């Protein structure tokens, strides 16, 4: 059965999150490397803070070379005026999981291309996007329900909180903030799709696959096409992020993957046991 937002339990992380430093990799849907990532997580004044950056390799030609250091997961020398994406977020962990802010910025050749920001406390969401020499801006005040509304990496933490119920066959409804590029608040249905064998970094890892399905109102479907997002969590304890798959940031963006481990091969997930 699908739980309504009122029936969705208060989100609490199974374990208190601490400091973590990792180097994920961003790929296209076919597994070709697009960017080297760096993930940092730390606790500061009772806030869990997240920073994720991706340095794209296309400026240095690594993606077109047959077997380069980049193919082996070694971070190439990225020009200071290269193509970079940065995501920053902060959360309260106690007494429950609450996202406080989120920003996503894309810079290319030293110039901002896209920037999206959300202040969850006030509900203020802003967007700006470059179109040639012009920068277009949007702003909207959204009605945000604390502990029920998330963006970006916040959904990975939300899944960790709901994992037990999802594995038991429950479905939950949360709210997501997306950009088209105008800020929008949309309900999403969270469900469990089964166990997959995920190949990455010369290993195969069992992952629990979860689906985040946007519930687009009928009146908006004519101009908003939002594909599902899939997130895999490592099945064996301690539970953690394994793979993310969905549009880069806007629903119209190409679907990409973020893998926990660099290296080859990097294949699509193969069903292990599906519900």
N, C-alpha and C positions, 0 to 999 in steps of 0.2 A: 504494500500500500504506500501511497505517497503522503508523507506527513505535510500538513500545512505549516506555514511559518510559526504559528502559535504552538504547534506540537513539536517543532524542532527543539531538541534539548539545548540548554545553555552550553556553549562550546568551551571545553576545557582541554588543554593539551594533556596527553597522557603522561608526559614528562616535562619538567621545566627546561626550556631551551637555554643553551649557553653559547659560548663562543665557538664558531666554526669557520674554517677557511678552505675553500675548494676551488677547482678550476674546471667547470663544466664546458661543454662545447655546443655551439649552435650549428645545426645542419638544415639543409632543405629536406623535403619530404622523402627524397630518394636516398638520403644519407650522405650527400656531398657536403663537406665542411664549408661553412660560411663565415664563422667567427670564433675566436678564442674568448672564453669567458673567465671571469673571476667573481667568486661568490664570497662575501664576508658577512658574518653574523656575530653580533656582540650584544651584551647587556650594558645599558648605561642609564643610571638613575631610574631603575625599575622598568625601563623600556627595553623591549627587544628590537634591535635595529638591524635592518637588512640593506645591503648594497650589492647590486649585481651589475657588472659591466661586460659588454661584448665589443671586442675590437675586430672589425671585419678584415678579412685577408685579401679582398679583391684589389685593394690599392697597391699591393706588392706582388701581385701575380701568383700568389701561392696556390690559389684555387685552380689555375690552369696548368700548373706543372704536374707531371705524371707522378712523381714520388719525391716530395719535398719534406723538409723538417716539419712543416705545418701538417702534412699528412700523418706524421707520427705523433701528433699531439703536442709538439714543441711550439711555444708561442713565437711567432715570427716578429721581426722588428717592424712595428707599425709606425708609419710617419706620424708626427705630432699633429698634422692637419688631416688625419685620416677619417675613416667612417666609424663612429662609435655610438653605442646605445648604453644608457645608464638607467637603472631602476633603483629607487630608494623608497623604503617604507619603514614604519615603526608600529609597534604593537604593545598593548598591555597584555600580560599573561595571567594576572590574578586580579580579582577572583575568577575572571573568565577571559577568553580570548577576544580582544577588541582591537580592530585596526584603527590607528589614529591618523595616518597620512600616507600618501603614495604619490610618487612622481615618476614620469618616464620621459626621457629626453633623447632625441636622436640628433647627432651632429655629423655633418659631412663637410670636409675641406674647411674646417674652422667656423662654419655657419650653422646655426640652428635650423633643422628641417621641420621637426615636430616636437612639441612639448605638451604634456598633459599633467595636471596636478589636481589633487583632491585633499581638502582639509575635512576629515570625517566629522570633527566636532562641530563645525559650523555648517557643513553641507555644501560648502563652496567648491565648485569644480570648474576648472578653466582649461582651455585648449588654445594652442596657437600652431599654425602650420604655414610653411613657406610655399608660395606658388609663384615661381619666377622671382621677380624682385619684390613682390608684395608678400606681407605676412598677414594672414587672416586670423582673427581671434574670436573665441566664443567663451561665454561664461553662463553658468546656470547654478541656481541654488536648489540642491536636491534634499529630499526628505530621507535622511539616513537613519536606520535603526541600528544602534550600536550592538556589536556582537552578532549581527545577522547580515551585514553588508561588507563586501570585501572587493579587493582589486589586486591584479597581478599575483605575486607570490603569496599573498594572503590566502588564496584558495588552497595552496598546498598545506598550510597550517590548519585551515578549516577541515580539510580531509583527514588529517591526523586526528583531529578531535572527534570526527563523526565515524571514523573507520570501523569501530566495533559494530555499530548499528547497521552500517552499510554492508558489512560482510554477512550480517544476519538477514539480509534481504530487504531492509528498509530503504526508502527513498526520502530525501529531505529537500526542502526548498529554502534557498538563501537568495540574497540579492547581490547583483554585481553592478559595478559602475564601468561602463564602456564609453567609447568615443567613436563618432561616425563622420567627421571628427567632433561634432557637437556632443557635449557630455550627456549621457543617458543612464537612467536607472532601470534595470531589467531583472525580473525574477529568473532564477536558474534552478533546474532540477538536478540534484546530485544522485547518481546511482552507481552500483558496482557491476562491472562487466565480466569479472572472472580473473583467473590467474594466467599470466603470459610469461613466456620465456623471452627475455629481452637480451639481444646480442649487442654488446658494445665493449670496446677495449679488449678484444680477444677473450672475452668471457661471456657466459650466458647466465643471467641472473633472474630468479623468479620474482615477478612483480605483480602486485594487485593493481588492476586497471580500474580507474574510476572515470565516469563520464560526467561532464558539466554541460548540460543542455539548456541553452537560452530559450525562454518561453516568450517569444516575440508576439506582441498583440497583433491580432488579425489586421488592424488598420495600418500597422507599420510594416507589414511583411513585403509590401510592394517596393519599399526603398531600403529596407534593412535585411540583408542576408547574413545571418550570424551562424557559422558552423560550430559544431560541438568542439569542446576542448577535452582532451584526455590527459590524465595525470596518472603516472605509475609510481607507487610507493614500494620500497623494498619490503618483501614479504617477511623475511626473517628478522626478529628483533635484534637491535633496536630499529624501529620503523623510521624511515627517512625517504627523502626524494630520490627517485631513480630516473624518470623521464617525463617531459612535458611536451605536448603536441597540440598545436592550434595556430590561429593567425598571430603574426608577430605582435600587433597591438590593436589595429583597427580591424573590424570584421572583413573588410575588403582586401586586407593584406594576404599574401601567400601563406599557406600553412607551413609551419616550420617545426623542427624538433629541437629540444634542449636535452642533451644526455649528460648524466652524472660523470661518465668516464670518457676521456678522449681515446684516440687510437682506432685502429681498424680490426675487424670489420664493424660496421654499424648498420645492422639490418632492421627491418620492420619487426615489431613484436609478433611472435608466433603464439597462437592460442595454446595454453597448456590445459586448462580446465575451464570451460565456459559454463555460465549458468544457463 
